[in-house]
């Protein structure tokens, strides 16, 4: 079955709110084609035309909170709160765009996991493939929830009676579940992609997320091991800069396909001017601090930054994705790519005091960007890694915001932007609507 066909026919398979719907869901997981549609429906819900956390929202929201972006329209109060690190629990973006969307995705994954564990009518290969994908997607969503909100409810059941009264779980428990899901998915998914253009996760996609999770949790040996498996697999290679974000790039580990036939990425439509008019601006511009952080001769700056002068002021916009017109789909949304794995491995090597190996990986990325090699005389190794991650991964999936937080440098770096930023500002508040619906969920510290 074509992927687009599966994506367009998924929703009714995942609604199990009543006994009759439950029977429908049971029937779905007795049929390979319908069961596949149910799992692929999770991806369709990732890639909307709204700015959800999974379709550009993580990039935009956390980029505003960090030192990457500012909003060109100062009347946008929701963006102003993000930019000034003064979020409130009533911010309109928190619930619909992040929390509600993420837990809907988790609910879909949970249904699929529960049904697939007992789907004895499906061919074993199909069942394992689909179960592995559902476990991966649940882990993927929880990774972003825990890094955006901190402690959140850990819901691993499709039973509303349980989930509707569940309080928050510790971040450590969330990470434990992420790892548990990924390790099981690792035993189920094959190396080969089951569709063209790498739009469904394979074994290496799971290992790419595992390497990141292990890095974030300080498990250097495991981060090194998993990034090694991805890099040394022979499946991927670094693309030329102008090919990285093409649909068929060989650097891609996993990407999301737009759901609507006429829509490319929501991220491009947020970050770039929507017309060629001399006065047209994108909604989100790059900060001077980010633009000035690029070294002279860094080809990433000329390839991925669009400069435009309007009314005497120069604005810079991220143009990793360039397709803003509504028409033929020419770009998919990159989630994992090989360059990050080199940088994960470099940091893991550095944490293990293997500076030489760390520098080799850093220089692989720098060479593609047209830059000379660095060594320890150039700067302290972790400073070099941070600078390289900033230049390589800017405007992608919240990397800068998460890196500043996990390194403990967020407050020092961001005080130059917002003098009264405090530690509590590094987590977003739980949406007010969530607190009203479930009194067992308590607000994050600093937002009471």
C-alpha positions in Angstrom: 0.0 0.0 0.0 1.3 3.5 -0.8 2.2 5.5 2.3 -0.1 8.4 1.3 -3.1 6.1 1.2 -2.3 4.7 4.6 -2.0 8.2 6.1 -5.3 9.4 4.8 -7.3 6.5 6.2 -6.0 6.1 9.7 -8.1 8.2 12.1 -11.1 5.9 12.5 -8.9 3.0 13.3 -7.5 4.7 16.4 -10.8 5.9 18.1 -11.6 3.4 20.8 -13.6 5.6 23.1 -16.7 3.4 23.2 -17.2 -0.4 23.3 -18.3 -0.4 19.6 -15.2 1.5 18.6 -13.1 -0.9 20.6 -14.5 -3.8 18.6 -13.6 -1.9 15.4 -10.1 -1.4 16.7 -9.9 -5.2 17.5 -10.9 -6.0 13.9 -8.3 -3.5 12.5 -5.4 -5.4 14.1 -6.4 -8.7 12.5 -5.7 -7.3 9.0 -2.1 -6.4 7.8 -3.2 -3.5 5.6 -5.5 -2.0 8.2 -3.0 -2.5 11.0 -0.3 -0.8 9.0 -2.7 2.1 8.3 -3.2 2.5 12.1 0.5 2.8 12.8 1.1 5.1 9.8 -1.6 7.3 11.2 0.7 8.3 14.0 3.0 9.9 11.4 0.2 11.6 9.7 -0.6 13.2 13.1 3.0 14.4 13.4 2.9 16.3 10.2 0.1 18.8 10.2 -0.1 22.2 8.7 -0.4 23.8 12.1 2.8 24.6 14.1 2.7 21.5 16.3 5.7 20.4 18.3 6.3 17.7 15.7 5.8 19.9 12.6 8.1 22.8 13.3 6.9 23.9 16.7 9.8 22.5 18.7 12.2 24.4 16.4 10.3 27.7 16.6 9.2 27.7 20.2 12.5 26.6 21.8 14.5 28.7 19.3 12.7 31.7 20.6 13.4 30.6 24.2 17.1 30.2 23.4 19.3 32.6 21.5 18.4 31.6 18.0 15.2 33.5 17.0 13.1 36.6 17.6 9.7 37.3 16.3 9.4 40.1 13.7 5.8 40.8 14.7 6.1 42.2 18.2 2.3 42.1 18.7 2.4 38.3 18.9 2.0 37.9 22.7 2.5 34.1 22.7 5.8 34.5 20.9 6.8 37.4 23.1 6.5 35.2 26.2 8.8 32.6 24.6 11.3 35.2 23.4 11.5 36.9 26.8 11.5 33.7 28.8 8.3 34.8 30.6 6.0 32.0 29.8 2.6 31.7 31.5 0.4 28.7 31.9 -2.2 30.4 29.7 0.1 30.7 26.7 -2.0 29.6 23.7 0.8 27.5 22.3 1.3 25.2 25.2 -1.8 23.2 25.1 -3.0 22.7 21.5 0.4 22.9 19.9 2.5 20.9 22.3 0.8 19.1 25.2 -2.5 18.1 23.7 -0.9 17.1 20.4 1.9 15.1 22.1 -0.5 13.1 24.3 -2.8 12.4 21.4 0.2 10.9 19.6 1.1 8.9 22.8 -2.5 7.7 23.0 -2.4 6.5 19.4 0.9 4.7 20.0 -0.4 3.1 23.2 -3.5 1.7 21.3 -1.2 0.3 18.6 1.2 -1.2 21.1 -1.6 -2.9 23.2 -3.3 -4.3 20.1 -0.2 -5.4 18.4 1.1 -7.4 21.4 -1.9 -9.6 21.1 -2.4 -9.5 17.3 -2.0 -13.2 16.7 -3.8 -13.0 13.3 -1.0 -10.8 11.8 2.0 -12.3 10.1 4.8 -12.3 12.6 7.1 -10.0 10.5 4.3 -7.5 10.0 3.4 -7.5 13.7 7.0 -7.0 14.8 7.6 -4.2 12.3 4.5 -2.3 13.4 5.1 -2.9 17.1 8.6 -1.6 16.8 7.4 1.5 15.1 4.7 2.2 17.7 7.3 1.7 20.5 9.7 4.1 18.8 7.0 6.8 18.2 6.0 6.7 21.9 9.6 7.1 23.0 10.1 9.9 20.4 7.2 11.9 21.8 8.2 11.4 25.4 11.7 12.6 24.6 10.3 16.0 23.6 7.8 16.2 26.4 10.5 15.6 29.1 12.9 18.1 27.6 10.3 20.8 27.3 8.3 20.3 30.5 10.5 18.1 32.7 8.3 15.8 34.9 5.2 14.8 33.0 2.6 12.0 33.3 4.0 8.7 32.1 1.0 7.1 30.3 1.6 3.7 28.8 -2.1 2.6 28.5 -5.0 3.6 26.3 -7.3 3.4 29.2 -8.8 6.8 29.8 -10.0 6.0 33.3 -6.4 5.5 34.3 -4.7 8.3 32.3 -7.3 11.0 33.2 -6.3 10.9 36.9 -2.6 10.3 36.6 -0.2 12.8 38.1 3.3 13.7 37.0 6.2 11.2 37.0 9.8 12.0 37.5 11.9 12.8 34.5 14.2 9.9 35.4 11.2 7.5 35.0 10.3 9.1 31.7 13.8 8.5 30.4 13.7 4.9 31.8 10.6 4.2 29.8 12.1 5.9 26.7 15.1 3.6 26.9 12.9 0.5 27.6 10.7 1.2 24.5 13.7 1.9 22.3 15.6 -1.3 23.4 12.5 -3.4 22.6 12.1 -1.6 19.3 15.7 -2.3 18.5 14.9 -6.1 18.6 11.9 -5.7 16.3 12.9 -3.3 13.5 15.1 -4.3 10.6 18.1 -2.4 9.1 16.2 -2.1 5.8 13.7 0.6 5.3 10.3 -0.8 4.4 9.3 2.3 2.3 11.1 4.7 -0.1 12.7 7.9 1.2 13.2 6.7 4.7 9.8 7.9 6.0 9.3 5.0 8.3 11.9 4.3 11.1 14.3 1.4 10.8 16.8 -0.1 13.3 19.3 2.8 12.8 16.6 5.3 13.5 16.0 3.7 16.9 19.7 3.7 17.6 20.1 7.3 16.5 17.5 8.3 19.2 19.1 6.0 21.7 22.5 7.6 21.2 21.0 11.0 21.9 19.1 9.8 25.0 22.3 8.2 26.3 24.2 11.4 25.7 21.5 13.5 27.5 21.6 11.1 30.5 25.3 11.0 30.8 25.8 7.4 29.7 28.9 8.1 27.6 29.8 4.5 26.7 26.3 3.7 25.5 26.1 7.0 23.5 29.4 6.1 21.9 28.3 2.6 21.1 25.0 3.6 19.5 26.4 6.5 17.5 29.1 4.1 16.3 26.6 1.6 15.1 24.8 4.3 13.0 28.0 5.9 11.6 29.7 2.6 10.8 26.7 0.9 9.3 27.7 2.0 5.8 24.1 3.0 5.1 24.6 6.8 5.4 27.0 9.4 4.2 27.3 13.1 4.7 25.6 15.0 1.8 26.9 18.2 0.2 25.4 21.1 2.0 23.0 21.9 -0.8 21.6 18.3 -0.7 21.2 17.7 3.0 17.5 18.8 3.0 16.5 17.2 -0.2 14.0 14.3 -0.2 16.6 11.8 -1.3 19.6 12.8 0.7 21.8 10.0 1.9 22.5 11.7 5.2 18.8 11.3 6.2 18.2 8.7 8.9 14.5 9.4 9.3 12.2 12.1 7.8 8.5 12.9 8.0 6.5 13.1 4.8 4.0 16.0 4.5 0.4 14.7 4.7 -1.3 17.2 2.4 -0.3 16.8 -1.2 0.1 20.6 -1.7 2.0 21.4 1.6 5.7 21.2 2.2 7.0 21.9 5.7 5.2 24.2 8.2 8.7 25.2 9.4 9.6 26.8 6.1 6.4 28.8 6.2 7.2 30.1 9.6 10.9 30.9 9.1 10.9 32.4 5.6 9.1 35.2 3.9 6.0 33.8 2.1 6.5 36.0 -1.0 9.2 37.6 -3.0 7.9 41.1 -2.3 10.6 43.5 -1.2 8.9 44.2 2.1 7.9 40.6 2.9 9.3 39.2 6.2 9.2 35.8 7.8 7.5 35.6 11.2 10.7 34.4 12.8 14.2 35.9 12.3 17.6 34.8 13.4 19.3 36.7 16.2 22.4 38.7 15.5 24.2 36.6 18.1 23.5 33.4 16.1 24.5 35.0 12.8 27.7 36.5 14.2 28.7 33.1 15.8 29.6 31.6 12.4 33.2 31.7 11.5 34.3 33.5 8.3 34.2 31.1 5.4 31.6 28.8 7.0 29.5 27.6 4.0 26.6 26.7 6.3 26.0 30.4 6.7 25.7 31.1 3.0 23.7 28.0 2.3 21.3 28.1 5.2 20.8 31.8 6.0 18.8 34.3 3.9 19.6 37.9 4.5 17.1 40.6 3.5 17.0 44.3 4.1 13.6 46.0 4.6 13.2 49.7 5.5 16.9 49.9 6.1 17.1 47.0 8.5 18.7 43.7 7.7 16.9 40.6 8.7 18.3 37.0 8.6 16.1 34.0 8.2 16.8 30.2 8.4 16.5 28.6 5.0 17.3 25.0 5.6 13.9 24.4 4.1 13.1 26.6 1.1 9.7 25.4 -0.2 7.1 28.0 1.1 4.7 27.9 -1.8 1.6 25.7 -1.7 1.9 23.4 -4.6 4.1 20.3 -5.4 5.7 18.7 -2.4 9.5 19.0 -2.8 10.8 18.8 0.7 10.2 16.3 3.6 10.9 17.2 7.2 14.3 15.8 8.5 14.2 14.4 12.0 17.5 12.6 12.3 20.5 13.0 10.2 24.1 11.6 10.2 25.8 14.9 11.2 24.2 14.8 14.6 25.6 11.3 15.2 29.2 12.5 14.5 28.6 15.3 17.0 27.2 12.9 19.6 30.1 10.6 19.1 32.5 13.5 19.4 31.0 14.5 22.7 31.0 11.0 24.1 34.7 10.6 23.1 35.4 13.9 24.8 33.6 12.9 28.0 35.8 9.7 28.0 38.9 11.9 27.6 39.6 10.7 24.1 40.2 14.2 22.8 41.9 13.1 19.6 39.0 11.0 18.5 36.6 13.8 19.4 38.5 16.2 17.2 38.4 13.8 14.3 34.6 13.7 14.4 34.4 17.5 14.8 36.6 18.0 11.8 34.6 15.7 9.6 31.7 18.1 10.0 33.9 21.2 9.7 35.5 20.0 6.5 32.1 19.7 4.8 31.4 23.3 5.9 34.6 24.5 4.2 36.4 25.2 7.4 39.9 24.3 8.5 40.6 21.6 11.1 40.7 22.5 14.8 42.8 21.1 17.6 43.0 21.7 21.3 45.1 24.8 20.7 42.0 26.3 19.0 40.0 26.0 22.2 38.7 23.8 25.0 37.2 20.6 23.6 33.7 21.1 25.0 33.6 24.7 23.8 34.5 23.4 20.3 31.7 20.8 20.4 29.2 23.4 21.6 30.2 25.8 18.8 30.0 23.1 16.2 26.6 21.8 17.4 25.3 25.4 17.3 26.5 26.0 13.7 25.4 22.6 12.4 22.1 22.1 14.1 20.7 25.6 14.4 17.0 25.9 13.7 16.5 22.1 14.0 14.3 20.4 16.6 15.3 22.5 19.6 19.0 21.3 19.7 20.3 24.7 20.9 17.8 25.1 23.8 18.3 21.5 24.9 22.1 21.8 24.7 22.2 25.0 26.8 20.0 23.3 29.5 21.8 20.0 29.7 25.3 21.7 29.8 24.2 24.0 32.6 25.1 27.1 30.6 21.6 28.3 29.8 21.3 30.9 32.5 24.8 32.4 31.8 24.2 32.5 28.0 20.6 33.8 28.1 21.2 36.5 30.7 22.6 38.6 27.9 19.2 38.3 26.3 16.9 38.4 29.3 18.5 39.7 32.5 15.9 38.3 35.0 15.8 34.7 33.6 15.7 32.1 36.4 16.2 28.3 36.6 12.4 27.8 36.6 12.2 29.5 33.1 14.1 26.6 31.6 11.0 24.4 31.8 7.7 25.4 30.2 4.7 25.6 32.5 2.1 22.9 32.4 -0.9 24.3 30.4 -3.6 25.8 32.6 -6.3 23.8 30.9 -4.5 20.5 31.8 -4.4 21.5 35.5 -8.1 22.3 35.5 -8.9 19.0 33.8 -6.7 16.9 36.1 -6.1 18.1 39.7 -3.5 15.3 40.2 -1.1 17.1 37.9 0.8 19.9 39.7 2.3 23.0 38.1 6.0 23.2 37.5 8.0 25.2 40.0 8.0 29.0 39.5 4.6 29.1 37.8 2.4 28.7 40.8 
